[in-house]
Amino acid sequence: MNKKKITVLIPVFNERMDFLKKSIQSLINQSNKNWKCLIIFEGNNNNNLNYLKEIRKIDKRFKLVIPKKKLGLTRSLNLGLQLADTEFIARFDSDDIMQKNRLQNQLNFLESNPNISVVGSNLKIINDKNKEIGKREYPVSGKKLLINFSLRCGLAHPSVMFRLKDVISVGMYNKELKAAEDLDLWLRMIKKGFHFYNIQKPLIYYRKSEFRPKKHWLNVYKVRKENIGTFYAPLEKIILLCFKLLALIRN
């Protein structure tokens, strides 16, 4: 077997067992079989833990990491990046589902486009009954994507595959953030001149949740403020004010 090029990075907390099983099975069912999976487990659900231990026994591509103390999402992701030894990282959430060709499509794209650091995709949205309830589309690349980033996040975090060395070069995720960690990373990469692309196919079934991390919009405001000047500064100041008002209303 050729040297593996992809590490699938999955943080797991206390996921519903049926969601977790569907997520893991969608990874196992990928058309591309040549990957590793790093699971960073920070939950206290013994059923989840026992299931993941069984998966690890059956399939040696899986590695289960249990930190000695609680890290939180961003520090867990950084730990995964530090442990990874592959060229590419595929982010994935423990309640989402991959389309069968997700990894192969993104690997093919990155290997054919060395100027692109991060490739995402469109999404199909599902509910807790696994019913498709909508879709989400993102601009392909270039100016349209940058305009999108000035107003919202232009990449779906659980859909992305990226070059590990490029993310490491900008300092990985901001370990102090409890939300909007993906937006912060992408904005810092944009400022450094890295390029993104969204495949115009729904490679992920994204499970919609009503839960948002505490102080989500406050973190979005903080991230926007720290990265002001990435785009057109006068417009950014107006947008920043809108996010500040939203943070005051929602938090």
ZATOR-708616 format. One record per residue (C-alpha): x, y, z. Coordinates in pm, 1 decimal. Layout:
        px        py        pz
         X         Y         Z
...
//
This chain:
        px        py        pz
       0.0       0.0       0.0
     124.8     348.5     -81.9
     212.3     585.0     201.6
    -104.7     742.3     333.1
    -155.2    1106.6     233.9
    -468.9    1192.2     433.1
    -541.4    1215.6     804.5
    -910.2    1249.1     888.0
    -932.8    1454.8    1207.5
   -1245.0    1401.7    1420.4
   -1300.5    1559.9    1762.6
   -1557.3    1363.4    1964.7
   -1733.9    1482.3    2279.6
   -2064.2    1320.6    2385.7
   -2219.3    1243.1    2049.7
   -2542.4    1050.3    2006.3
   -2439.5     693.0    1936.5
   -2645.8     656.4    1619.9
   -2497.3     978.8    1480.7
   -2143.5     869.8    1568.2
   -2188.0     527.8    1407.1
   -2321.5     678.5    1084.4
   -2028.4     922.0    1071.2
   -1763.5     656.3    1128.0
   -1929.3     417.4     883.5
   -1936.1     686.3     614.2
   -1560.0     718.7     656.8
   -1504.3     344.0     641.2
   -1717.5     332.8     323.9
   -1505.2     589.0     138.6
   -1398.0     492.4    -212.2
   -1045.1     599.6    -113.6
    -927.7     348.0     148.0
    -578.0     487.3     193.0
    -621.4     719.4     493.1
    -559.3     746.8     866.0
    -809.3     873.2    1120.9
    -722.4    1060.3    1440.5
   -1008.4    1072.9    1689.7
    -959.1    1314.3    1978.6
   -1201.1    1194.2    2246.4
   -1295.3    1432.5    2527.6
   -1631.9    1296.1    2629.1
   -1750.2    1106.9    2934.3
   -1988.9     876.1    2748.9
   -1861.2     521.2    2803.7
   -2078.1     382.3    2524.3
   -1908.7     615.4    2275.8
   -1567.0     530.4    2412.3
   -1624.6     155.3    2401.7
   -1754.5     179.4    2044.4
   -1447.7     375.4    1934.1
   -1215.5     128.3    2106.3
   -1383.4    -156.2    1916.9
   -1345.9      30.0    1587.7
    -978.1      82.0    1661.6
    -930.7    -291.2    1724.6
   -1103.3    -386.3    1401.1
    -952.1    -116.8    1177.5
    -590.6     -17.6    1238.9
    -631.3     301.0    1035.8
    -802.7     453.6    1341.0
    -607.5     607.6    1627.3
    -790.1     707.9    1944.0
    -637.0     988.1    2151.0
    -772.0    1062.0    2499.1
    -614.3    1376.7    2648.6
    -530.3    1360.7    3019.6
    -715.0    1687.0    3080.6
    -996.4    1860.2    2896.3
    -863.5    2068.1    2608.7
   -1172.4    2205.0    2433.0
   -1228.7    2202.9    2058.7
    -949.8    2429.2    1931.8
    -679.5    2273.1    2146.0
    -803.6    1926.2    2046.8
    -777.2    2020.8    1680.1
    -425.7    2156.8    1731.6
    -326.8    1836.8    1911.6
    -449.8    1640.0    1611.6
    -249.2    1858.0    1374.2
      62.0    1810.4    1587.4
      19.7    1431.9    1584.5
     -58.0    1405.2    1213.1
     216.9    1297.1     973.4
      36.3    1317.7     639.4
      40.4    1585.8     372.2
    -333.0    1652.6     390.1
    -585.3    1687.6     672.9
    -956.8    1625.3     621.9
   -1175.0    1781.9     892.3
   -1488.6    1597.0     987.4
   -1747.6    1623.8    1263.2
   -1875.1    1324.9    1456.7
   -2241.7    1377.3    1365.0
   -2201.7    1444.4     990.7
   -2191.5    1197.8     702.6
   -1947.4    1186.2     410.1
   -2048.3    1122.5      53.2
   -1868.9     810.8     -70.2
   -1620.5     997.3    -295.2
   -1553.2    1291.1     -63.5
   -1189.6    1211.3      20.6
   -1095.5    1103.9    -331.9
   -1249.6    1413.0    -492.7
   -1068.2    1650.1    -258.7
    -738.1    1463.6    -280.4
    -752.3    1468.0    -660.6
    -822.7    1839.8    -656.0
    -539.3    1935.4    -420.3
    -286.7    1719.7    -602.1
    -388.8    1879.2    -934.0
    -391.5    2235.4    -793.6
     -76.5    2298.5    -586.7
    -165.9    2668.9    -555.4
    -475.9    2585.8    -346.3
    -426.0    2533.9      28.3
    -780.2    2451.4     138.9
   -1062.9    2286.9     -52.0
   -1417.9    2274.2      83.4
   -1748.6    2178.1     -69.3
   -2119.2    2247.9     -71.9
   -2342.5    2071.1     182.3
   -2666.5    1883.8     207.1
   -2834.2    1956.3     540.4
   -2999.4    1679.2     742.3
   -3194.2    1681.2    1068.6
   -3179.3    1446.1    1367.8
   -3400.1    1198.9    1178.6
   -3146.0    1184.3     891.6
   -3395.0    1358.8     663.9
   -3257.4    1601.1     406.3
   -3397.9    1945.5     487.7
   -3192.5    2180.4     272.8
   -2858.9    2259.2     116.0
   -2586.1    2517.1     148.0
   -2375.6    2642.9    -140.6
   -2048.4    2835.4    -127.8
   -1871.1    3047.4    -391.6
   -1611.6    2857.1    -592.1
   -1304.7    3077.6    -547.7
   -1148.3    3415.9    -628.1
   -1324.9    3747.7    -574.4
   -1668.0    3597.5    -512.6
   -1531.3    3384.1    -231.6
   -1341.6    3675.6     -77.3
   -1655.1    3892.5     -86.4
   -1839.9    3609.0      85.5
   -1569.1    3593.8     352.0
   -1608.7    3964.1     424.9
   -1967.3    3893.5     536.0
   -1966.5    3531.5     657.2
   -1749.0    3221.6     661.7
   -1681.7    3110.1     305.1
   -1583.8    2751.3     388.4
   -1783.2    2480.4     564.6
   -1541.9    2365.7     835.8
   -1643.7    1995.2     848.2
   -1610.2    1972.0     469.8
   -1253.5    2097.6     427.4
    -932.7    1923.7     332.4
    -614.7    2128.6     363.8
    -238.0    2114.1     330.9
    -103.9    2056.9     682.2
     213.6    2258.5     627.5
      16.2    2567.9     524.1
    -205.0    2562.0     832.5
      96.3    2504.6    1057.9
     272.9    2799.8     893.3
       7.4    3043.6    1024.0
       8.1    2901.2    1376.9
    -280.7    2651.7    1344.9
    -606.4    2727.0    1531.0
    -625.7    3003.7    1789.9
    -634.2    2801.4    2112.1
    -803.0    3083.8    2304.2
   -1120.0    3077.1    2092.1
   -1425.2    2875.8    2191.0
   -1613.7    2952.5    1868.4
   -1542.4    3091.2    1518.8
   -1203.9    2915.8    1527.2
   -1239.4    2820.2    1162.0
   -1321.7    3176.1    1050.0
   -1017.6    3304.0    1237.2
    -789.0    3048.6    1072.8
    -917.4    3119.8     722.6
    -887.2    3499.8     765.7
    -527.4    3466.1     884.6
    -450.7    3245.1     586.0
    -612.3    3493.5     346.5
    -389.8    3769.1     486.3
     -86.0    3548.5     419.9
    -189.5    3497.7      58.2
    -315.0    3138.4      69.5
    -592.4    3037.6    -170.5
    -916.2    2844.5    -119.4
   -1161.6    2660.7    -342.1
   -1506.9    2509.3    -296.7
   -1599.2    2203.6    -500.8
   -1949.9    2263.3    -633.4
   -2081.4    1931.3    -512.5
   -2234.5    1844.8    -173.2
   -1962.9    1613.7     -38.3
   -2101.6    1623.7     315.7
   -2436.5    1565.6     481.7
   -2423.2    1833.4     751.2
   -2638.8    1767.5    1056.8
   -2817.3    2085.8    1157.5
   -2810.0    2167.6    1526.6
   -2979.1    2446.9    1717.1
   -2690.0    2456.9    1961.6
   -2432.7    2733.8    1935.5
   -2131.7    2763.2    2164.9
   -2171.0    3016.9    2441.5
   -2073.6    3366.1    2327.2
   -2055.7    3253.7    1963.5
   -2127.9    3596.3    1817.2
   -1892.4    3762.0    2063.3
   -1617.3    3537.4    1931.5
   -1715.0    3620.0    1571.9
   -1691.9    3990.2    1657.1
   -1353.1    3937.1    1824.2
   -1219.8    3744.5    1524.0
   -1345.1    4009.2    1280.2
   -1194.5    4289.2    1488.3
    -854.7    4118.5    1514.8
    -845.2    4058.8    1140.2
    -974.9    4396.3    1023.4
    -790.2    4513.9     714.9
    -809.3    4176.3     544.3
   -1058.2    4317.5     295.1
   -1185.2    4672.3     227.1
   -1138.2    4844.9     562.9
   -1421.5    5106.3     545.3
   -1677.5    4837.2     465.7
   -1527.0    4607.1     728.2
   -1585.8    4870.9     996.6
   -1956.5    4880.6     911.8
   -1976.2    4501.5     911.6
   -1785.6    4491.6    1240.5
   -2041.8    4722.8    1399.4
   -2319.9    4488.9    1284.3
   -2148.1    4191.1    1443.0
   -2095.5    4388.3    1764.3
   -2467.5    4464.6    1782.0
   -2548.1    4101.0    1708.9
   -2314.5    3990.1    1986.6
   -2485.5    4224.4    2233.1
   -2831.3    4097.3    2134.0
   -2754.1    3724.2    2121.1
   -2511.7    3681.2    2414.6
//
